[in-house]
Amino acid sequence: MTRFGTNEVWIVDAVRTRTGRGRPGGSLAGVHPIDLLAAPIAALVARSGIDPDRIDDVIAGCVQQVGDQSGNIARNAALAAGLPESVPATTVNRQCGSSQQAVDFAAFGIAAGVHGLVIAAGVESMSRIPLGSSRPSGLGERLTARYPDGLVHQGISAELLAARWKLGRTELDAYSAESHQRAAAAWESGAFAAEIVDVPGTTLERDETLRPATTVERLAGLEPSFVDEAAAARFPEIEWVITAGNSSPISDGASAVLLASPQRARELGLVPRARVHATAVVGDDPLLMLTGPIPATRAVLARCGLELSDIDAYEVNEAFAPVPLVWAHETGADPERLNVHGGAIALGHPLGASGTRLLTTLVGVLEARGGRYGLQTMCEAGGMANAMIVERLG
């Protein structure tokens, strides 16, 4: 019996689109985000052969819910995917962990016995909705009073991590180059074949953000991306080592996961690939912001009585290279089990889609390696993090 809840939560299938560069002219820039999200949702139904009338809910993550991504994109995408009008849907936002939170909410409903079959998904079209489009114009009096010196954006937080953990430019660039190398090897070996679904009307063959020829020497030529005079005066320890090369690229993409109770799965003849073993979500320092995966990992391991050494593969979102490096340093993680098929630096970080993308890749890694337990964790704006442990079945 899983330690997650009274009822087991099975992961039946998990898919993602290829990632496009999130800028005008990117291969997915011409795809409306509703259609982008509809692609993996429709693929899950087609691949599983389920009667879509049996789906109890669709929960999708999306960070910038403005413009083309406003108006409950989960509901609009579910309808665009051809699901019956009787199937409800809702959109959630826990910043970069939005679709991982969607999985949590779906799992909670199934564990409680309220639902039997749920699609959790996520989408972000950063070419159509530029980063920062939903940022507030101010913080209000009470939050400003609590943090009178002000909070900072994630680029500065990444610089603070690098400075406080003494991560130099060469180390950050070396990690980033390896992310591209691992992702390129995964594509070459066919490791991604089972998780990729096509977006109608597009011809993208691989993740467009992947640069197989990336080397430390090439990355060394990039200028720092977040140099800021005010931040430099406030944080003299910053050495300005974060560049476009050791950060995740602006991206477009979508992903989705089909979750079921054992009873519903057996009724429908569905064979599970994995199950949700435990979940956790934490708050952390909103200034450093990107350290949340560390306490989140400790919390989820404590919740189910496992040690990190029990985990066969980890997916830690590579928002910036310092994030997984600091996480590994603080947890003592084995680097050979970390982001085995590359991470967001190579595969892209379409904000709202990244949580279910990590889960899709994690399940594939466990199957390829014959591992039992996998852990994924995601840093989130505002100093939060989700963590989840899944157990491979079969």
For each residue, the residues with C-beta under 8 A, 3 or more apart:
1: 8
2: 5 8 9 275 276 277 278 391
3: 277 278 303 304 305
4: 8 9 107 111 275 276 277 278 279 304
5: 2 8 9 107 108 111 112
6: 111 112 113
7: 110 111 112 113 261 262
8: 1 2 4 5 111 261 262 275
9: 2 4 5 106 107 110 111 259 260 261 275 276
10: 259 260 261 262 265 270 272 274 275 393
11: 14 257 258 259 272 273 274 275 276 359 363 390
12: 48 258 259 260 265 270 271 272 273
13: 44 47 48 257 258 273
14: 11 195 255 256 257 258 273 356 359 360 363 364
15: 40 43 44 47 195 196 197 255 256 257 360
16: 40 195 196 197 253 254 255 256 353 356 357 360 361
17: 28 36 39 40 196 197 198 199 253 254 255
18: 27 28 196 199 204 205 206 207 208 253
19: 28 207 208 209 251 252 253 347 348 350
20: 26 27 28 29 127 202 204 208 209 251 252 253 348
21: 25 26 27 29 127 208 209 249 250 251 252 348
22: 26 29 124 125 126 127 249 250 251 252 348 350
23: 26 29 126 127 250
24: 29 127
25: 21 29
26: 20 21 22 23 29 127 208 252
27: 18 20 21 202 203 204 208
28: 17 18 19 20 31 36 125 127 199 202 204 208 252 253
29: 20 21 22 23 24 25 26 125 127 128 252
30: 201 202
31: 28 35 36 125 199 201 202 252
32: 35 36 68 125 128
33: 36 37 62 68 69 73 77 123 124 125 128 129 254
34: 37 38 68 73 76 77 80
35: 31 32 38 39 77 80 199 200
36: 17 28 31 32 33 39 123 125 199 252 253 254
37: 33 34 40 41 60 73 74 77 80 81 121 122 123 254 256
38: 34 35 41 42 77 78 80 81
39: 17 35 36 42 43 81 197 198 199 200 254
40: 15 16 17 37 43 44 121 197 254 255 256
41: 37 38 44 45 58 77 78 81 83 119 121 256
42: 38 39 45 46 81 82
43: 15 39 40 46 47 197 256
44: 13 15 40 41 47 48 119 256 257 258
45: 41 42 48 50 52 55 81 82 83
46: 42 43 49
47: 13 15 43 44
48: 12 13 44 45 258 268 270
49: 46 269
50: 45 54 55 117 258 268 270
51: 54 268
52: 45 55 82 83 84 87
53: 84 86 87
54: 50 51 116 117 264 268
55: 45 50 52 58 83 87 117 118 119
56: 87 109 114 115 116 117 118
57: 87 88 89 90 106 109 115 118 119
58: 41 55 74 75 77 78 83 87 88 89 90 118 119 121
59: 74 89 90 91 92 102 105 106 118 119 120 121
60: 37 73 74 77 89 90 91 92 99 102 120 121 122 123 256 352
61: 91 92 93 94 97 98 99 100 101 102 121 122 123 352 353 355 356
62: 33 65 69 73 74 91 92 93 98 122 123 124 351 352
63: 93 95 96 98 124 134 351 352
64: 67 69 124 126 129 131 133 134 351 352
65: 62 69 70 73 91 93 134
66: 69 70 129 133 134
67: 64 70 128 129 133
68: 32 33 34 125 128 129
69: 33 62 64 65 66 73 123 124 125 128 129
70: 65 66 67 73
71: 76
72: 75 76 89 90 91
73: 33 34 37 60 62 65 69 70 76 77 91 123
74: 37 58 59 60 62 77 78 89 90 91 121
75: 58 72 78 79 88 89 90 91
76: 34 71 72 73 79 80
77: 33 34 35 37 38 41 58 60 73 74 80 81 89 121 123
78: 38 41 58 74 75 81 83 87 89 119
79: 75 76 82 83 85
80: 34 35 37 38 76 77
81: 37 38 39 41 42 45 77 78
82: 42 45 52 79
83: 41 45 52 55 58 78 79 87
84: 52 53 87
85: 79
86: 53
87: 52 53 55 56 57 58 78 83 84
88: 57 58 75
89: 57 58 59 60 72 74 75 77 78
90: 57 58 59 60 72 74 75
91: 59 60 61 62 65 72 73 74 75
92: 59 60 61 62 98 101 102 105
93: 61 62 63 65 98 352
94: 61 97 98 100 101 281 380 384 386
95: 63 98 351 380 381 382 384
96: 63 317 319 349 351 354 355 378 379 380 381
97: 61 94 100 101 281 354 355 378 379 380 384 385 386
98: 61 62 63 92 93 94 95 101 102 122 351 352 355
99: 60 61 102 103 120 121 122 255 352 353 354 355 356 357
100: 61 94 97 103 104 354 355 356 358 359 376 378 386 388
101: 61 92 94 97 98 104 105 281 355 386
102: 59 60 61 92 98 99 105 106 120 121 122 355 356
103: 99 100 106 107 120 257 259 276 355 356 359 388
104: 100 101 107 108 279 281 386 388
105: 59 92 101 102 108 109 120
106: 9 57 59 102 103 109 110 115 118 119 120 257 259
107: 4 5 9 103 104 110 111 120 259 276 279
108: 5 104 105 111 112
109: 56 57 105 106 112 114 115 118
110: 7 9 106 107 113 114 115 116 118 259 260 261
111: 4 5 6 7 8 9 107 108 276
112: 5 6 7 108 109
113: 6 7 110 261
114: 56 109 110
115: 56 57 106 109 110 118 261
116: 54 56 110 260 261 263 264
117: 50 54 55 56 258 259 260 261 264 268
118: 55 56 57 58 59 106 109 110 115 258 259 260
119: 41 44 55 57 58 59 78 106 256 257 258 259
120: 59 60 99 102 103 105 106 107 256 257 259 356
121: 37 40 41 58 59 60 61 74 77 99 102 254 255 256 257 353 356
122: 37 60 61 62 98 99 102 254 255 256 350 352 353 354 355 356 357
123: 33 36 37 60 61 62 69 73 77 253 254 350 352 353
124: 22 33 62 63 64 69 129 251 252 253 254 350 351 352 353 354
125: 22 28 29 31 32 33 36 68 69 128 129 252 350
126: 22 23 64 129 130 131 250 251 252 350 351
127: 20 21 22 23 24 26 28 29 250 252
128: 29 32 33 67 68 69 125 252
129: 33 64 66 67 68 69 124 125 126 133 134
130: 126 133
131: 64 126 250
132: 135
133: 64 66 67 129 130
134: 63 64 65 66 129
135: 132
136: 139
137:
138: 144
139: 136 143 144 147 151
140: 143 144
141: 144 145
142: 145 146
143: 139 140 146 147
144: 138 139 140 141 147 148 150
145: 141 142 148
146: 142 143
147: 139 143 144 150 151 286 287
148: 144 145
149: 234
150: 144 147
151: 139 147 286 287
152: 156 157 160 231 287 289
153: 156 157 226
154: 157 158 289 290 319 320 381
155: 158 159 225 226 242 247 320
156: 152 153 159 160 226 228 231 235 238
157: 152 153 154 160 161 287 288 289 290
158: 154 155 161 162 226 242 247 290 319 320 321 322 323
159: 155 156 162 163 226 231 235 238 239 240 241 242
160: 152 156 157 163 164 235 237 238 287 288
161: 157 158 164 165 167 288 290 291 320 322 323 326
162: 158 159 165 167 168 172 239 241 242 322
163: 159 160 166 235 237 238 239
164: 160 161 237 288
165: 161 162 322 325 326 329
166: 163
167: 161 162 171 172 241 321 322 325 326
168: 162 171 172 239 241
169: 172 173 220 239 241
170: 173 174 216 220
171: 167 168 174 175 325
172: 162 167 168 169 175 176 241 242 246 321 322 325
173: 169 170 176 177 216 219 220 243 245 246 321
174: 170 171 177 178 216
175: 171 172 178 179 246 321 324 325 345
176: 172 173 179 180 214 219 245 246 321 345
177: 173 174 180 181 214 215 216 219
178: 174 175 181 182
179: 175 176 182 183 318 339 342 343 345 346
180: 176 177 183 184 210 211 212 214 342 345 346
181: 177 178 184 185 212 214 342
182: 178 179 185 186 339 340 341 342 346
183: 179 180 186 187 207 210 341 342 343 346 347
184: 180 181 187 188 210 212 342 346
185: 181 182 188 189 191 341
186: 182 183 189 191 192 340 341 342
187: 183 184 190 191 192 206 207 210
188: 184 185
189: 185 186
190: 187 193
191: 185 186 187 341 364 365 368
192: 186 187 195 196 341 361 364
193: 190 196
194: 364
195: 14 15 16 192 360 361 364
196: 15 16 17 18 192 193
197: 15 16 17 39 40 43
198: 17 39 202
199: 17 18 28 31 35 36 39 202 204 254
200: 35 39
201: 30 31
202: 20 27 28 30 31 198 199
203: 27
204: 18 20 27 28 199 208
205: 18
206: 18 187 210
207: 18 19 183 187 210 346 347 348
208: 18 19 20 21 26 27 28 204 348
209: 19 20 21 249 251 346 347 348
210: 180 183 184 187 206 207 342 346 347
211: 180 214 346
212: 180 181 184
213: 218
214: 176 177 180 181 211 218 219 245 346
215: 177 218 219
216: 170 173 174 177 219 220
217: 220 221
218: 213 214 215 221 245
219: 173 176 177 214 215 216 222 243 245 246
220: 169 170 173 216 217
221: 217 218
222: 219 243 244 245
223: 243
224: 227 240 241 242 243
225: 155 242 243 244 247
226: 153 155 156 158 159 231 240 242
227: 224 232 240
228: 156 231 232
229: 232 233
230: 233 234
231: 152 156 159 226 228 234 235 238
232: 227 228 229 235 236 238 240
233: 229 230 236
234: 149 230 231
235: 156 159 160 163 231 232 238
236: 232 233
237: 160 163 164
238: 156 159 160 163 231 232 235
239: 159 162 163 168 169
240: 159 224 226 227 232
241: 159 162 167 168 169 172 224 246
242: 155 158 159 162 172 224 225 226 246 247 320 321 322
243: 173 219 222 223 224 225 246 247
244: 222 225 247 249
245: 173 176 214 218 219 222
246: 172 173 175 176 219 241 242 243 320 321 345
247: 155 158 225 242 243 244 319 320 321 345
248: 251 317 318 319 320 343 344 345 348 349
249: 21 22 209 244 345 348 349
250: 21 22 23 126 127 131
251: 19 20 21 22 124 126 209 248 348 349 350
252: 19 20 21 22 26 28 29 31 36 124 125 126 127 128 348 350
253: 16 17 18 19 20 28 36 123 124 348 350 353 357
254: 16 17 33 36 37 39 40 121 122 123 124 199 350 353
255: 14 15 16 17 40 99 121 122 353 354 356 357 359 360
256: 14 15 16 37 40 41 43 44 60 119 120 121 122 356
257: 11 13 14 15 44 103 106 119 120 121 356 359 360
258: 11 12 13 14 44 48 50 117 118 119
259: 9 10 11 12 103 106 107 110 117 118 119 120 276
260: 9 10 12 110 116 117 118 264 265 268 270 272
261: 7 8 9 10 110 113 115 116 117 264 265
262: 7 8 10 265 266 272
263: 116 266 267
264: 54 116 117 260 261 267 268 270
265: 10 12 260 261 262 268 270 271 272
266: 262 263 269 270
267: 263 264
268: 48 50 51 54 117 260 264 265
269: 49 266
270: 10 12 48 50 260 264 265 266
271: 12 265 394
272: 10 11 12 260 262 265 275 393 394
273: 11 12 13 14 363 367 392 393 394
274: 10 11 363 366 374 390 391 392 393
275: 2 4 8 9 10 11 272 390 391 393
276: 2 4 9 11 103 107 111 259 279 388 389 390
277: 2 3 4 304 373 389 390 391
278: 2 3 4 300 303 304 388 389
279: 4 104 107 276 300 303 386 387 388 389
280: 296 299 300 303 386 387 388
281: 94 97 101 104 296 384 385 386 387
282: 292 295 296 299 384 385 387
283: 292 383 384
284: 288 289 291 292 294 295 383 384 385
285: 288 289 291 383
286: 147 151 289 382 383
287: 147 151 152 157 160 383
288: 157 160 161 164 284 285 291 383
289: 152 154 157 284 285 286 292 379 381 382 383
290: 154 157 158 161 293 319 320 322 323 326 379
291: 161 284 285 288 294 295 326 379 383
292: 282 283 284 289 295 296 379 380 383 384 385
293: 290 296 297 316 317 323 327 377 378 379 385 387
294: 284 291 297 298 326 327 330 331 385
295: 282 284 291 292 298 299 385
296: 280 281 282 292 293 299 300 377 385 386 387
297: 293 294 300 301 308 327 331 375 377 387
298: 294 295 301 302 331
299: 280 282 295 296 302 303 387
300: 278 279 280 296 297 303 304 375 377 387 388 389
301: 297 298 304 305 306 307 308 375 389
302: 298 299 305
303: 3 278 279 280 299 300
304: 3 4 277 278 300 301 389
305: 3 301 302
306: 301 310 311 373 389
307: 301 310
308: 297 301 311 331 332 333 375
309:
310: 306 307 373
311: 306 308 314 337 373 374 375 389
312: 337 366 369 371 372 373 374
313: 337 340 362 365 366 369 371 374 375
314: 311 333 337 338 339 374 375 376 377
315: 339 343 358 359 361 362 365 374 375 376 377
316: 293 323 324 327 328 338 339 343 376 377 378
317: 96 248 293 323 324 343 344 349 354 358 376 377 378 379
318: 179 248 321 323 324 339 343 344 345 349
319: 96 154 158 247 248 290 323 344 349 379
320: 154 155 158 161 242 246 247 248 290 323
321: 158 167 172 173 175 176 242 246 247 318 324 325 345
322: 158 161 162 165 167 172 242 290 325 326
323: 158 161 290 293 316 317 318 319 320 326 327 379
324: 175 316 317 318 321 327 328 338 339 343
325: 165 167 171 172 175 321 322 328 329
326: 161 165 167 290 291 294 322 323 329 330
327: 293 294 297 316 323 324 330 331 333 377
328: 316 324 325 331 332 333 335 338
329: 165 325 326 332
330: 294 326 327
331: 294 297 298 308 327 328
332: 308 328 329
333: 308 314 327 328 337 338
334: 337 338
335: 328 338
336: 340
337: 311 312 313 314 333 334 340
338: 314 316 324 328 333 334 335
339: 179 182 314 315 316 318 324 342 343
340: 182 186 313 336 337 365 369
341: 182 183 185 186 191 192 347 361 364 365
342: 179 180 181 182 183 184 186 210 339 345 346 347
343: 179 183 248 315 316 317 318 324 339 346 347
344: 248 317 318 319 347 348 349 354
345: 175 176 179 180 246 247 248 249 318 321 342
346: 179 180 182 183 184 207 209 210 211 214 342 343
347: 19 183 207 209 210 341 342 343 344 357 361
348: 19 20 21 22 207 208 209 248 249 251 252 253 344
349: 96 248 249 251 317 318 319 344 354
350: 19 22 122 123 124 125 126 251 252 253 254 353 354 357
351: 62 63 64 95 96 98 124 126 354
352: 60 61 62 63 64 93 98 99 122 123 124
353: 16 61 99 121 122 123 124 253 254 255 350 356 357
354: 96 97 99 100 122 124 255 317 344 349 350 351 357 358 378
355: 61 96 97 98 99 100 101 102 103 122 358 359 376 378 386
356: 14 16 61 99 100 102 103 120 121 122 255 256 257 353 359 360
357: 16 99 122 253 255 347 350 353 354 360 361
358: 100 315 317 354 355 361 362 376 378
359: 11 14 100 103 255 257 315 355 356 362 363 376 388 390
360: 14 15 16 195 255 257 356 357 363 364
361: 16 192 195 315 341 347 357 358 364 365
362: 313 315 358 359 365 366 374 375 376 390
363: 11 14 273 274 359 360 366 367 374 390 392
364: 14 191 192 194 195 341 360 361 367 368
365: 191 313 315 340 341 361 362 368 369 371 374
366: 274 312 313 362 363 369 370 371 372 373 374 390 392
367: 273 363 364 370 392
368: 191 364 365
369: 312 313 340 365 366
370: 366 367
371: 312 313 365 366 374 392
372: 312 366 391 392
373: 277 306 310 311 312 366 389 390 391 392
374: 274 311 312 313 314 315 362 363 365 366 371 389 390 391 392
375: 297 300 301 308 311 313 314 315 362 387 388 389 390
376: 100 314 315 316 317 355 358 359 362 387 388 390
377: 293 296 297 300 314 315 316 317 327 385 386 387 388
378: 96 97 100 293 316 317 354 355 358 385 386 387
379: 96 97 289 290 291 292 293 317 319 323 384 385
380: 94 95 96 97 292 383 384 385 386
381: 95 96 154 289 384
382: 95 286 289
383: 283 284 285 286 287 288 289 291 292 380
384: 94 95 97 281 282 283 284 292 379 380 381
385: 97 281 282 284 292 293 294 295 296 377 378 379 380
386: 94 97 100 101 104 279 280 281 296 355 377 378 380
387: 279 280 281 282 293 296 297 299 300 375 376 377 378
388: 100 103 104 276 278 279 280 300 359 375 376 377
389: 276 277 278 279 300 301 304 306 311 373 374 375
390: 11 274 275 276 277 359 362 363 366 373 374 375 376
391: 2 274 275 277 372 373 374
392: 273 274 363 366 367 371 372 373 374
393: 10 272 273 274 275
394: 271 272 273
